[in-house]
Amino acid sequence: MISFTGQTPENIAYAAELLRKAKRAVVLTGAGISTPSGIPDFRSEGSGLWSRDEPLEVASLNTFRIEPEKFFRWFRQLASQLFKAQPNPAHLALAELEKAGRLKTVITQNIDGLHQKAGSQLVIEMHGTLNSLTCSQCFHQADSSDYLKPFVEEGQIPFCPECGGLLKPDVILLGEQLPQDAWKAAQQASRDCDLMIVAGSSLEVLPVAGLPMQALDRGAHLVILNHSPTYLDVRADVVLYEDVAEILPAITEEVLHG
Ligand SMILES: [Zn+2]
């Protein structure tokens, strides 16, 4: 059992109370919820895979189109980490809350599929998914299970079974639009919710970072669980600068068994 100090126990209790009272709670998760599962934050500059040996440009739609080998070389390292990753206690806590009817929707900026692996049912993936690939020529969509293993293990670049074109992982690269359906669903969920919990997101990547504002504008409560400050801390009911893999299970425990 982790023991928290300072204001943390009171804040946990208050966050739990807001969750218990909420009828339509929504969680917005970012890279911070998956770093305890060993996944680097691939979209933010200065951290994770970006800062190693490749410039930011490599994860862009442009690189995929112009230098696909370069793109896939970079992507192989990321895919191999995603392929092996397991959900951590923060993912499991959210799945438990959903199962208990305390949480309606998870909106995530992550592409790792760990919420689903943990058992969450209603997950809106803002930056796409590794579970499928789409042909860049004929738009044939393929399940990634046939391609992921040979790609990760042997570096086999995926080609379309229909036309031989390059298959692009359905993750949103830099320079790409967000998936329209996901964006609409996320906006709807944010406008309808009476409580939004931000977990492991520094709220730096627009337009997703604006979703909590849409919730606040309609009178929802806001809880922020992140290791560092965000631009909305001043408007939040509760802010906890803690490890989400510790704090979310603690809040969940309080909601379900407190
Ligand atoms: Zn094709």
Boltz pocket constraint, residues with backbone or C-beta under 6 A from the ligand:
constraints:
  - pocket:
      binder: B
      contacts: [[A, 135], [A, 136], [A, 137], [A, 138], [A, 139], [A, 140], [A, 160], [A, 161], [A, 162], [A, 163], [A, 164], [A, 165]]
      max_distance: 6.0
